[in-house]
Amino acid sequence: MYKFIITLDVTPGARAKILERAPEAQAATRAEPGCIAYDLYACTDNPDRMVFVEAWVDEAAHAFHMEQEHTKRFIAFHEQFHERLVFETINPAD
Amino acid sequence: MYKFIITLDVTPGARAKILERAPEAQAATRAEPGCIAYDLYACTDNPDRMVFVEAWVDEAAHAFHMEQEHTKRFIAFHEQFHERLVFETINPAD
């Protein structure tokens, strides 16, 4: 499994805009054969912080995901608001 | 650094109760000398899921945290609502 967490700090007010578009991106992503999890979380005490927790069957499945049009569209939308992005791998429990 | 993510599924309606008590627990925890981060996140499309993202200077700092009265109080409160808990270490970016 290939699992990671992306911590994203965005410009003030942008998180709500990103989360508004998230359900469509999540539905398309979760329908990809190699997707195990594609979950978004909102920080409870920092309104400009969110995380993506993603789990893929392997790195190739994630690479495939990055090539999809829906992925490119969602990234193009949210990256305009990025202030800081931290990518960290997770050691899966199972 | 010792960093991990705990994914918590709780009984319906319990997340709000836990988050109501979180600021007090977070203030006490963040004041511990070995605490780097103690952040909570709410899943955006599962109302009964939340994650803790915790970073400590080392495992001893986390062990110290687990011995504090405020920690025991907060855990005793939220563990009554646990339906599933997954603990996974994170490989810190920095």
Backbone of each chain as ProteinMPNN parsed JSONL, in Angstrom:
{"seq_chain_A": "MYKFIITLDVTPGARAKILERAPEAQAATRAEPGCIAYDLYACTDNPDRMVFVEAWVDEAAHAFHMEQEHTKRFIAFHEQFHERLVFETINPAD", "coords_chain_A": {"N_chain_A": [[0.845, -1.199, 0.0], [0.408, 2.291, -0.651], [0.567, 5.058, 1.142], [-0.264, 8.305, 2.307], [-0.069, 11.582, 3.852], [-1.125, 14.833, 3.212], [-0.526, 18.009, 4.252], [-2.119, 21.012, 4.127], [-1.891, 24.436, 3.972], [-3.898, 27.127, 3.344], [-4.864, 30.16, 1.6], [-6.603, 32.781, 3.407], [-10.015, 32.024, 3.814], [-10.143, 30.327, 1.648], [-10.395, 27.595, 2.083], [-13.074, 26.716, 2.309], [-13.927, 27.072, -0.294], [-12.418, 25.177, -1.659], [-13.326, 22.832, -0.451], [-15.9, 22.806, -1.32], [-15.676, 21.966, -3.901], [-14.7, 19.468, -3.512], [-16.323, 17.039, -3.176], [-17.013, 16.173, -5.807], [-14.49, 15.67, -6.917], [-13.638, 13.714, -5.155], [-15.489, 11.633, -5.605], [-14.882, 10.904, -8.248], [-12.221, 10.15, -7.921], [-12.294, 8.1, -6.017], [-13.499, 6.203, -7.527], [-11.51, 5.219, -9.082], [-9.581, 2.333, -9.941], [-7.347, 1.691, -8.31], [-7.587, 3.06, -5.959], [-7.703, 3.275, -2.481], [-8.298, 4.911, -0.327], [-9.389, 8.281, -0.126], [-9.505, 10.819, 1.442], [-10.61, 13.835, 2.971], [-9.864, 16.298, 5.43], [-10.745, 18.764, 7.799], [-9.009, 21.098, 9.68], [-9.622, 21.555, 13.12], [-9.111, 23.836, 14.604], [-7.764, 25.658, 13.108], [-8.686, 27.591, 10.631], [-7.682, 27.744, 8.095], [-6.36, 25.501, 7.414], [-6.034, 22.202, 6.12], [-6.158, 18.643, 5.579], [-5.198, 16.064, 3.293], [-5.755, 12.657, 3.219], [-4.493, 9.945, 1.762], [-4.723, 6.72, 0.313], [-3.343, 4.19, -1.606], [-3.272, 1.344, -3.802], [-0.747, 0.853, -4.77], [2.281, 2.663, -5.71], [2.096, 3.071, -8.426], [-0.623, 3.176, -8.893], [-1.233, 5.603, -7.755], [0.257, 7.252, -9.428], [-1.122, 6.887, -11.811], [-3.528, 8.069, -11.075], [-2.665, 10.745, -10.89], [-2.512, 11.408, -13.515], [-5.045, 11.689, -14.469], [-7.779, 13.533, -15.889], [-9.706, 14.668, -14.162], [-8.264, 14.858, -11.82], [-6.226, 16.647, -12.488], [-7.772, 18.903, -12.981], [-8.866, 19.425, -10.418], [-6.579, 19.859, -8.869], [-5.486, 22.063, -10.225], [-7.38, 23.904, -9.563], [-7.25, 24.05, -6.665], [-4.563, 24.608, -6.135], [-3.99, 27.245, -6.572], [-4.51, 28.503, -4.243], [-2.671, 27.701, -2.389], [-0.57, 28.06, 0.45], [1.27, 26.731, 1.897], [2.553, 23.505, 1.649], [2.832, 20.273, 2.863], [4.129, 17.138, 2.393], [3.88, 13.853, 3.514], [4.766, 10.503, 4.074], [2.838, 7.714, 5.249], [3.03, 4.987, 7.484], [1.336, 2.208, 6.884], [-1.17, 0.699, 8.957], [-2.294, -1.71, 8.329]], "CA_chain_A": [[0.0, 0.0, 0.0], [1.116, 3.578, -0.676], [-0.322, 5.918, 1.923], [0.391, 9.549, 2.707], [-0.872, 12.72, 4.338], [-0.69, 16.146, 2.724], [-1.046, 19.1, 5.078], [-2.23, 22.164, 3.241], [-2.326, 25.732, 4.504], [-4.377, 27.897, 2.196], [-5.136, 31.574, 1.852], [-7.822, 32.949, 4.196], [-11.296, 31.879, 3.12], [-10.085, 29.413, 0.497], [-10.707, 26.193, 2.406], [-14.477, 26.434, 1.973], [-14.036, 26.971, -1.765], [-11.841, 23.885, -2.044], [-14.2, 21.748, 0.028], [-17.101, 22.822, -2.151], [-15.389, 21.167, -5.11], [-14.127, 18.182, -3.135], [-17.136, 15.832, -3.405], [-16.904, 15.719, -7.202], [-13.144, 15.108, -7.068], [-13.568, 12.482, -4.371], [-16.263, 10.586, -6.273], [-14.117, 10.444, -9.419], [-10.981, 9.515, -7.455], [-12.628, 6.828, -5.352], [-13.899, 5.241, -8.557], [-10.309, 4.668, -9.731], [-9.414, 0.964, -9.421], [-6.275, 1.557, -7.322], [-7.801, 3.951, -4.806], [-8.207, 2.666, -1.248], [-8.897, 6.004, 0.449], [-9.106, 9.643, -0.602], [-10.305, 11.524, 2.435], [-10.213, 15.204, 3.326], [-10.157, 16.654, 6.81], [-10.605, 20.19, 8.121], [-8.44, 21.338, 11.012], [-10.698, 22.076, 13.964], [-8.818, 25.143, 15.212], [-7.081, 26.533, 12.153], [-9.639, 27.592, 9.523], [-6.988, 27.765, 6.806], [-5.565, 24.269, 7.272], [-6.751, 20.966, 5.825], [-5.268, 17.556, 5.155], [-5.626, 14.97, 2.442], [-5.187, 11.358, 3.582], [-4.706, 9.124, 0.574], [-4.144, 5.377, 0.314], [-3.396, 3.604, -2.949], [-2.774, -0.042, -3.764], [0.703, 0.985, -4.94], [2.66, 3.976, -6.244], [1.624, 3.162, -9.814], [-2.03, 3.584, -8.834], [-1.227, 7.05, -7.519], [0.764, 7.89, -10.656], [-2.261, 6.857, -12.733], [-4.434, 9.11, -10.56], [-2.146, 12.071, -11.199], [-2.659, 11.647, -14.953], [-6.459, 11.822, -14.84], [-8.249, 14.91, -16.118], [-10.396, 15.186, -12.967], [-7.218, 15.194, -10.846], [-5.577, 17.879, -12.958], [-8.729, 20.003, -12.781], [-9.005, 19.732, -8.987], [-5.307, 20.447, -8.421], [-5.374, 23.41, -10.814], [-8.248, 24.795, -8.79], [-6.847, 24.337, -5.281], [-3.178, 25.049, -5.928], [-3.917, 28.718, -6.591], [-4.694, 28.988, -2.871], [-1.666, 27.12, -1.484], [0.453, 28.879, 1.111], [2.283, 25.785, 2.373], [2.133, 22.11, 1.446], [3.787, 19.304, 3.413], [3.802, 15.759, 2.001], [4.55, 12.882, 4.381], [4.231, 9.149, 3.936], [2.297, 7.037, 6.437], [3.285, 3.539, 7.545], [-0.021, 1.687, 7.086], [-1.36, -0.247, 10.056], [-2.659, -3.036, 7.809]], "C_chain_A": [[0.884, 1.255, 0.0], [0.175, 4.587, -0.029], [0.413, 7.184, 2.351], [-0.62, 10.572, 3.205], [-0.259, 13.996, 3.757], [-1.345, 17.199, 3.614], [-0.971, 20.373, 4.262], [-2.705, 23.386, 4.02], [-2.692, 26.584, 3.302], [-4.661, 29.34, 2.599], [-6.472, 31.721, 2.598], [-9.092, 32.857, 3.343], [-11.319, 30.836, 2.024], [-10.524, 27.988, 0.829], [-12.137, 25.831, 2.017], [-14.666, 26.271, 0.466], [-13.515, 25.623, -2.251], [-12.789, 22.745, -1.652], [-15.511, 21.683, -0.75], [-16.906, 21.954, -3.404], [-14.948, 19.736, -4.791], [-15.021, 16.974, -3.443], [-17.038, 15.291, -4.828], [-15.552, 15.048, -7.43], [-13.026, 13.779, -6.311], [-14.325, 11.342, -5.043], [-15.479, 10.021, -7.453], [-12.877, 9.671, -8.981], [-11.266, 8.158, -6.84], [-13.075, 5.771, -6.348], [-12.701, 4.659, -9.299], [-9.998, 3.3, -9.113], [-8.369, 0.85, -8.305], [-6.443, 2.413, -6.085], [-8.386, 3.188, -3.621], [-8.888, 3.729, -0.385], [-8.468, 7.337, -0.141], [-9.978, 10.564, 0.235], [-9.729, 12.901, 2.747], [-10.677, 15.507, 4.746], [-9.886, 18.142, 7.01], [-10.061, 20.33, 9.535], [-9.491, 22.026, 11.875], [-10.387, 23.436, 14.577], [-7.907, 26.024, 14.364], [-7.929, 26.524, 10.881], [-8.992, 27.558, 8.14], [-6.143, 26.516, 6.576], [-6.486, 23.076, 6.999], [-5.727, 19.887, 5.5], [-5.991, 16.642, 4.181], [-4.985, 13.708, 3.023], [-5.534, 10.407, 2.438], [-4.034, 7.768, 0.724], [-4.412, 4.743, -1.048], [-2.831, 2.186, -2.884], [-1.255, -0.061, -3.959], [1.009, 2.355, -5.552], [2.174, 4.171, -7.682], [0.162, 3.63, -9.855], [-2.13, 5.093, -8.586], [-0.734, 7.809, -8.752], [-0.344, 7.961, -11.713], [-3.254, 7.971, -12.355], [-3.978, 10.507, -10.978], [-2.288, 12.427, -12.684], [-4.103, 11.896, -15.382], [-6.872, 13.29, -14.966], [-8.913, 15.492, -14.86], [-9.386, 15.583, -11.899], [-6.566, 16.523, -11.22], [-6.477, 19.092, -12.746], [-8.799, 20.413, -11.314], [-7.723, 20.388, -8.465], [-5.166, 21.876, -8.952], [-6.233, 24.403, -10.046], [-7.629, 25.108, -7.428], [-5.432, 24.892, -5.15], [-3.013, 26.569, -5.999], [-4.016, 29.313, -5.18], [-3.61, 28.509, -1.901], [-0.76, 28.182, -0.861], [1.598, 27.983, 1.564], [1.727, 24.393, 2.178], [3.228, 21.208, 1.995], [3.292, 17.898, 3.079], [4.582, 14.804, 2.882], [3.932, 11.504, 4.197], [3.814, 8.608, 5.3], [2.668, 5.563, 6.343], [1.967, 2.851, 7.876], [-0.077, 0.637, 8.199], [-1.693, -1.637, 9.53], [-2.13, -3.256, 6.403]], "O_chain_A": [[1.969, 1.264, 0.582], [-0.872, 4.926, -0.58], [1.588, 7.13, 2.715], [-1.829, 10.447, 3.01], [0.953, 14.205, 3.806], [-2.57, 17.266, 3.713], [0.09, 20.762, 3.772], [-3.769, 23.376, 4.639], [-1.906, 26.743, 2.368], [-4.691, 29.682, 3.781], [-7.366, 30.89, 2.441], [-9.223, 33.511, 2.309], [-12.386, 30.489, 1.518], [-10.975, 27.257, -0.052], [-12.38, 24.761, 1.459], [-15.458, 25.446, 0.011], [-14.097, 25.005, -3.143], [-13.019, 21.817, -2.428], [-16.149, 20.634, -0.825], [-17.834, 21.307, -3.89], [-14.836, 18.899, -5.686], [-14.514, 15.965, -3.933], [-16.987, 14.077, -5.028], [-15.472, 13.991, -8.055], [-12.385, 12.841, -6.785], [-13.853, 10.205, -5.05], [-15.418, 8.805, -7.638], [-12.521, 8.662, -9.59], [-10.564, 7.183, -7.109], [-13.035, 4.577, -6.051], [-12.853, 3.708, -10.065], [-10.135, 3.122, -7.902], [-8.499, -0.013, -7.437], [-5.541, 2.486, -5.25], [-9.426, 2.54, -3.736], [-9.932, 3.473, 0.214], [-7.335, 7.499, -0.595], [-11.036, 11.021, -0.199], [-8.513, 13.092, 2.779], [-11.725, 15.044, 5.197], [-8.932, 18.699, 6.467], [-10.598, 19.743, 10.474], [-10.165, 22.955, 11.43], [-11.301, 24.127, 15.027], [-7.353, 27.011, 14.848], [-7.895, 25.551, 10.128], [-9.676, 27.366, 7.134], [-5.316, 26.473, 5.665], [-7.568, 22.963, 7.574], [-4.574, 20.184, 5.185], [-7.209, 16.469, 4.233], [-3.783, 13.7, 3.292], [-6.701, 10.107, 2.184], [-2.905, 7.678, 1.206], [-5.53, 4.757, -1.563], [-2.014, 1.872, -2.018], [-0.562, -0.896, -3.378], [0.094, 3.114, -5.872], [1.878, 5.29, -8.102], [-0.233, 4.385, -10.743], [-2.999, 5.769, -9.137], [-1.248, 8.88, -9.076], [-0.485, 8.962, -12.415], [-3.743, 8.706, -13.213], [-4.79, 11.346, -11.368], [-2.196, 13.595, -13.062], [-4.357, 12.27, -16.527], [-6.38, 14.159, -14.246], [-8.71, 16.661, -14.531], [-9.616, 16.533, -11.151], [-6.382, 17.403, -10.379], [-6.008, 20.17, -12.379], [-8.793, 21.603, -10.998], [-7.78, 21.358, -7.709], [-4.774, 22.783, -8.218], [-5.88, 25.572, -9.892], [-7.492, 26.275, -7.061], [-5.123, 25.571, -4.171], [-2.008, 27.111, -5.538], [-3.657, 30.469, -4.952], [-3.629, 28.869, -0.724], [-0.255, 29.073, -1.544], [2.751, 28.412, 1.612], [0.569, 24.126, 2.5], [4.4, 21.351, 1.646], [2.178, 17.518, 3.438], [5.803, 14.917, 2.996], [2.709, 11.365, 4.167], [4.353, 8.984, 6.342], [2.627, 4.966, 5.267], [1.519, 2.898, 9.022], [0.825, -0.185, 8.36], [-1.414, -2.635, 10.195], [-2.347, -4.319, 5.821]]}, "seq_chain_B": "MYKFIITLDVTPGARAKILERAPEAQAATRAEPGCIAYDLYACTDNPDRMVFVEAWVDEAAHAFHMEQEHTKRFIAFHEQFHERLVFETINPAD", "coords_chain_B": {"N_chain_B": [[12.113, 12.993, 15.775], [8.81, 12.053, 16.727], [6.058, 11.058, 15.183], [2.618, 10.749, 14.438], [-0.564, 9.513, 13.181], [-3.856, 9.24, 14.25], [-6.719, 7.62, 13.441], [-10.05, 7.988, 14.042], [-13.116, 6.507, 14.476], [-16.239, 7.326, 15.621], [-19.169, 6.961, 17.753], [-22.446, 7.769, 16.436], [-22.994, 11.242, 16.415], [-21.191, 11.778, 18.43], [-18.802, 13.057, 17.776], [-18.968, 15.882, 17.82], [-19.265, 16.32, 20.541], [-16.794, 15.494, 21.514], [-15.107, 17.297, 20.219], [-15.874, 19.619, 21.426], [-14.669, 19.488, 23.882], [-12.073, 19.522, 23.142], [-10.434, 21.948, 22.806], [-9.509, 22.671, 25.404], [-8.021, 20.412, 26.134], [-6.142, 20.505, 24.104], [-4.803, 22.93, 24.593], [-3.548, 22.393, 27.053], [-1.967, 20.233, 26.316], [-0.35, 21.235, 24.255], [1.198, 22.888, 25.727], [3.011, 21.266, 26.91], [6.472, 20.453, 27.219], [7.64, 18.75, 25.263], [5.99, 18.709, 23.081], [5.283, 19.055, 19.709], [3.277, 19.195, 17.809], [-0.255, 19.003, 18.051], [-2.865, 18.304, 16.744], [-6.246, 18.381, 15.662], [-8.583, 17.018, 13.37], [-11.501, 17.141, 11.379], [-13.308, 14.829, 9.515], [-14.404, 15.553, 6.229], [-16.528, 14.403, 4.893], [-17.539, 12.346, 6.37], [-19.338, 12.25, 9.107], [-18.783, 11.044, 11.499], [-16.147, 10.572, 11.795], [-12.808, 11.37, 12.716], [-9.475, 12.732, 12.934], [-6.449, 12.59, 14.832], [-3.483, 14.347, 14.669], [-0.325, 14.041, 15.678], [2.776, 15.301, 16.856], [5.872, 14.762, 18.332], [8.819, 15.525, 20.238], [10.289, 13.267, 20.8], [9.807, 9.72, 21.497], [9.718, 9.493, 24.239], [8.727, 11.941, 25.081], [6.115, 11.73, 24.252], [5.322, 9.574, 25.857], [5.506, 10.774, 28.37], [3.452, 12.648, 28.063], [1.256, 10.896, 28.01], [1.031, 10.253, 30.634], [0.02, 12.411, 31.949], [-2.47, 14.124, 33.877], [-4.416, 15.669, 32.556], [-4.406, 14.484, 30.064], [-5.252, 11.866, 30.606], [-7.827, 12.429, 31.5], [-9.04, 13.498, 29.171], [-8.841, 11.352, 27.372], [-10.312, 9.406, 28.765], [-12.769, 10.557, 28.523], [-13.243, 10.636, 25.661], [-12.895, 7.993, 24.821], [-15.074, 6.457, 25.415], [-16.73, 6.698, 23.291], [-15.573, 5.464, 21.159], [-15.536, 3.659, 18.115], [-13.853, 2.573, 16.314], [-10.386, 2.538, 16.091], [-7.451, 3.578, 14.569], [-4.03, 3.478, 14.574], [-1.226, 5.008, 13.197], [2.119, 5.459, 12.237], [3.863, 8.366, 11.064], [6.149, 9.404, 8.595], [8.21, 11.918, 9.161], [8.447, 14.992, 7.316], [10.343, 16.845, 7.884]], "CA_chain_B": [[10.697, 13.336, 15.949], [7.875, 10.931, 16.768], [4.844, 11.647, 14.602], [1.639, 9.725, 14.07], [-1.957, 9.885, 12.914], [-4.849, 8.317, 14.795], [-8.022, 7.786, 12.796], [-11.028, 7.595, 15.037], [-14.544, 6.487, 14.134], [-16.973, 7.395, 16.888], [-20.602, 6.714, 17.655], [-23.142, 8.908, 15.821], [-23.224, 12.417, 17.256], [-20.169, 11.955, 19.469], [-17.668, 13.891, 17.361], [-19.16, 17.252, 18.311], [-19.012, 16.323, 21.991], [-15.337, 15.398, 21.701], [-14.48, 18.548, 19.765], [-16.209, 20.65, 22.411], [-13.669, 19.397, 24.956], [-10.727, 19.494, 22.557], [-9.568, 23.125, 23.021], [-8.871, 22.603, 26.722], [-6.996, 19.355, 26.052], [-5.082, 20.968, 23.194], [-4.013, 23.973, 25.269], [-2.701, 21.74, 28.062], [-1.004, 19.36, 25.628], [0.625, 22.058, 23.518], [2.085, 23.519, 26.71], [4.034, 20.302, 27.337], [7.734, 20.844, 26.568], [8.021, 17.903, 24.122], [4.93, 18.689, 22.064], [5.506, 19.852, 18.496], [1.946, 19.42, 17.22], [-1.352, 18.196, 18.602], [-3.929, 18.889, 15.939], [-7.414, 17.551, 15.391], [-9.208, 17.281, 12.082], [-12.806, 16.513, 11.167], [-13.495, 14.348, 8.141], [-15.371, 16.445, 5.589], [-17.722, 13.706, 4.382], [-17.988, 11.302, 7.302], [-19.534, 13.04, 10.331], [-18.388, 10.273, 12.685], [-14.703, 10.289, 11.707], [-11.872, 12.457, 12.993], [-8.097, 12.271, 13.129], [-5.469, 13.305, 15.629], [-2.125, 14.333, 14.12], [0.518, 14.421, 16.81], [4.232, 15.251, 16.65], [6.58, 14.892, 19.609], [10.267, 15.567, 20.005], [10.706, 11.863, 20.782], [8.784, 8.845, 22.085], [9.656, 9.772, 25.679], [7.849, 13.1, 25.251], [4.75, 11.219, 24.146], [5.075, 8.763, 27.053], [5.248, 11.766, 29.429], [2.1, 13.158, 27.78], [0.252, 9.891, 28.37], [0.955, 10.167, 32.102], [-0.552, 13.639, 32.512], [-3.879, 14.033, 34.289], [-5.303, 16.212, 31.509], [-4.474, 13.474, 28.989], [-6.106, 10.768, 31.088], [-9.209, 12.933, 31.523], [-9.557, 13.634, 27.798], [-8.994, 10.003, 26.809], [-11.441, 8.757, 29.452], [-14.009, 11.112, 27.95], [-13.553, 10.291, 24.27], [-12.835, 6.57, 24.472], [-16.406, 5.84, 25.553], [-17.424, 6.816, 22.01], [-14.801, 4.834, 20.083], [-16.019, 2.47, 17.412], [-12.677, 2.013, 15.625], [-9.215, 3.412, 16.227], [-6.285, 3.091, 13.813], [-2.817, 4.24, 14.886], [-0.205, 4.82, 12.154], [3.2, 6.432, 12.3], [4.129, 9.223, 9.9], [7.567, 9.689, 8.371], [8.195, 13.389, 9.096], [9.112, 15.619, 6.173], [11.491, 17.651, 8.306]], "C_chain_B": [[9.85, 12.061, 15.932], [6.524, 11.495, 16.34], [3.881, 10.54, 14.194], [0.275, 10.339, 13.792], [-2.847, 8.803, 13.516], [-6.168, 8.628, 14.106], [-9.068, 7.172, 13.709], [-12.436, 7.659, 14.444], [-15.308, 6.41, 15.446], [-18.47, 7.166, 16.666], [-21.306, 7.966, 17.11], [-23.395, 10.039, 16.821], [-22.122, 12.715, 18.251], [-19.052, 12.921, 19.062], [-17.791, 15.313, 17.903], [-18.877, 17.354, 19.81], [-17.51, 16.289, 22.277], [-14.685, 16.727, 21.335], [-14.782, 19.717, 20.709], [-15.166, 20.661, 23.539], [-12.236, 19.541, 24.447], [-9.883, 20.738, 22.869], [-8.833, 23.104, 24.354], [-7.737, 21.564, 26.705], [-5.83, 19.803, 25.169], [-4.191, 22.022, 23.849], [-3.054, 23.347, 26.27], [-1.607, 20.912, 27.394], [0.074, 20.178, 24.921], [1.589, 22.776, 24.46], [3.144, 22.55, 27.233], [5.326, 20.578, 26.554], [8.069, 20.021, 25.309], [7.011, 17.857, 23.007], [5.263, 19.61, 20.896], [4.167, 20.184, 17.838], [0.942, 18.49, 17.872], [-2.624, 18.754, 17.976], [-5.046, 17.888, 15.678], [-8.047, 17.994, 14.081], [-10.518, 16.508, 11.977], [-12.934, 16.088, 9.714], [-14.625, 15.152, 7.49], [-16.61, 15.719, 5.065], [-18.1, 12.466, 5.186], [-18.103, 11.973, 8.672], [-19.081, 12.329, 11.6], [-16.901, 9.937, 12.68], [-13.892, 11.545, 11.992], [-10.469, 11.875, 13.07], [-7.368, 13.191, 14.105], [-4.152, 13.23, 14.849], [-1.211, 14.895, 15.204], [2.003, 14.304, 16.444], [4.891, 15.593, 17.978], [8.079, 14.899, 19.349], [10.85, 14.154, 19.986], [9.624, 11.022, 21.467], [8.632, 9.098, 23.575], [8.716, 10.952, 25.96], [6.386, 12.667, 25.154], [4.384, 10.373, 25.373], [4.755, 9.676, 28.248], [3.823, 12.317, 29.294], [1.026, 12.182, 28.259], [0.077, 9.756, 29.881], [0.287, 11.382, 32.743], [-2.041, 13.466, 32.836], [-4.821, 14.55, 33.201], [-5.463, 15.232, 30.356], [-5.427, 12.35, 29.398], [-7.581, 11.181, 31.096], [-9.816, 12.982, 30.117], [-9.783, 12.258, 27.168], [-10.195, 9.297, 27.448], [-12.764, 9.266, 28.892], [-14.256, 10.559, 26.551], [-13.566, 8.794, 23.994], [-14.179, 5.854, 24.657], [-17.176, 5.847, 24.229], [-16.719, 6.084, 20.868], [-15.539, 3.662, 19.435], [-14.854, 1.776, 16.722], [-11.553, 3.026, 15.751], [-8.052, 2.783, 15.452], [-5.113, 4.032, 14.086], [-1.772, 3.954, 13.804], [0.892, 5.879, 12.292], [3.367, 7.15, 10.956], [5.642, 9.411, 9.803], [7.703, 11.201, 8.162], [8.998, 13.941, 7.914], [10.358, 16.381, 6.613], [12.053, 17.146, 9.63]], "O_chain_B": [[10.149, 11.114, 15.205], [5.924, 12.305, 17.047], [4.299, 9.511, 13.663], [0.001, 11.495, 14.112], [-2.622, 7.609, 13.316], [-6.671, 9.749, 14.176], [-8.984, 6.006, 14.093], [-12.887, 8.705, 13.979], [-15.053, 5.538, 16.276], [-18.957, 7.177, 15.536], [-20.825, 9.084, 17.296], [-23.929, 9.827, 17.91], [-22.109, 13.786, 18.856], [-18.426, 13.537, 19.925], [-16.813, 15.879, 18.39], [-18.323, 18.346, 20.284], [-17.023, 16.977, 23.175], [-13.816, 17.221, 22.055], [-14.024, 20.686, 20.771], [-14.829, 21.717, 24.075], [-11.3, 19.667, 25.237], [-8.7, 20.589, 23.174], [-7.662, 23.477, 24.424], [-6.64, 21.817, 27.203], [-4.671, 19.508, 25.461], [-2.972, 22.007, 23.679], [-1.883, 23.722, 26.332], [-0.463, 20.894, 27.85], [1.259, 19.851, 24.983], [2.662, 23.218, 24.047], [4.075, 22.965, 27.924], [5.278, 20.897, 25.367], [8.709, 20.533, 24.391], [7.145, 17.058, 22.08], [5.497, 20.804, 21.083], [3.95, 21.303, 17.371], [1.249, 17.344, 18.199], [-3.349, 19.548, 18.575], [-4.801, 16.695, 15.498], [-8.046, 19.175, 13.732], [-10.623, 15.369, 12.431], [-12.7, 16.877, 8.798], [-15.661, 15.402, 8.106], [-17.636, 16.353, 4.818], [-18.89, 11.639, 4.73], [-17.092, 12.235, 9.324], [-19.003, 12.946, 12.662], [-16.446, 9.11, 13.471], [-14.249, 12.642, 11.563], [-10.297, 10.669, 13.249], [-7.634, 14.391, 14.186], [-3.756, 12.148, 14.416], [-1.313, 16.059, 15.591], [2.426, 13.338, 15.808], [4.532, 16.559, 18.65], [8.548, 14.344, 18.355], [11.792, 13.877, 19.244], [8.635, 11.565, 21.96], [7.541, 8.939, 24.123], [7.998, 10.954, 26.959], [5.528, 13.171, 25.879], [3.259, 10.452, 25.867], [3.853, 9.389, 29.034], [3.091, 12.435, 30.277], [0.017, 12.587, 28.838], [-0.919, 9.203, 30.346], [0.019, 11.381, 33.944], [-2.763, 12.748, 32.144], [-5.875, 13.968, 32.947], [-6.527, 15.155, 29.742], [-6.294, 11.943, 28.626], [-8.462, 10.395, 30.747], [-10.953, 12.563, 29.903], [-10.797, 12.03, 26.509], [-10.995, 8.669, 26.754], [-13.743, 8.527, 28.796], [-15.347, 10.064, 26.267], [-14.189, 8.359, 23.025], [-14.387, 4.769, 24.114], [-18.144, 5.106, 24.06], [-17.206, 6.081, 19.738], [-16.089, 2.797, 20.117], [-14.854, 0.556, 16.558], [-11.751, 4.223, 15.541], [-7.714, 1.617, 15.651], [-5.205, 5.237, 13.854], [-1.469, 2.794, 13.525], [0.599, 7.064, 12.448], [3.06, 6.62, 9.888], [6.324, 9.558, 10.817], [7.349, 11.71, 7.099], [10.065, 13.435, 7.565], [11.303, 16.551, 5.842], [13.023, 17.704, 10.141]]}, "name": "protein", "num_of_chains": 2, "seq": "MYKFIITLDVTPGARAKILERAPEAQAATRAEPGCIAYDLYACTDNPDRMVFVEAWVDEAAHAFHMEQEHTKRFIAFHEQFHERLVFETINPADMYKFIITLDVTPGARAKILERAPEAQAATRAEPGCIAYDLYACTDNPDRMVFVEAWVDEAAHAFHMEQEHTKRFIAFHEQFHERLVFETINPAD"}
